[in-house]
């Protein structure tokens, strides 16, 4: 069973309350998403560590209920302008 975008967003925000989360369903099938996650919790972490933190927030659903997630992460200072608006 596929995950809905609002569930993914809620799980990420539960782990990162200050996060700005932008989810896009890439194929319209509820199975392939992209996510932009901006949080101060990523400060001082490598990109790999940031992604691991987000995957951990999904509590093992990656690869099961959530088939594919193209992930971008950033701190508030390094976030693209389109996320800040």
N, C-alpha and C positions, 0 to 999 in steps of 0.2 A: 504494500500500500504506500502510495506517495505521500509526502509531507506538503502541507500548504505553506505558502510564503509567510503568512502571519504567525504560524507556529515556529518557524525558523527564527523569525525576528524576535519573538517573545523569549525564546530560549537564549538567544545571544544577549538580549537586553537584561535578562535575569542575571547572567554572569557579569555583564558590563553595564551597570545602570546608567553611566554617563554616555553610552555609545549612541552614535548616529548610525543607523543601519538602513541601507538601501538594498532591497532584494528585487531581482528581476527573474521572471520565469522565462528562460531562454527559448524553450520550444513550445510553451503552452501546455505541457504534459504533466506539470507538477513533479517532475523527476529531474530536471536539469535547470539549475539556478546559477545566477551570479550574485555575489554579495559584496558590498563595500561596507566595511566596518571601521569606524573611526572612534578611537577611545584613548583616553590618557593612560589607561592601563598598559598600553603598548610602549610607553616611554622607556627607552633604554634596552628594548628587546630587539633581537634580530627578526627579520621577516619570517624566518622559519619558526621561531618561538611564538610570534604573533599568530601565525596560522595554527600552530598547535593549540594555543589558548582558545581560539575560536572553535576548532574541531572538538576540543574537550567540552566546551559549553553545549555541544549538540548531543552529549551523553551517549556515545556509541551508535547513533543513528546514521552516521555517515557510512555509505556503502551498503546500507540496508534499506530503510525507509527513504533515505535521501541518497539517490544514486550518484549525482554529480553536483559539485559546488565549485564554481570558478570564484576564487576568493581573492579580494584585495583588502589590505589593511593599512591603516595610517594613524598617526597621532593627530590631534587637532591642529597642531602647527604645520604638519606636512600634508594635510588633506588637500585634495584638488579643490579648486574654487567652486565647482558645481555642487560639491557636497556641503560646502559652507553656506551656500545661499538658502 
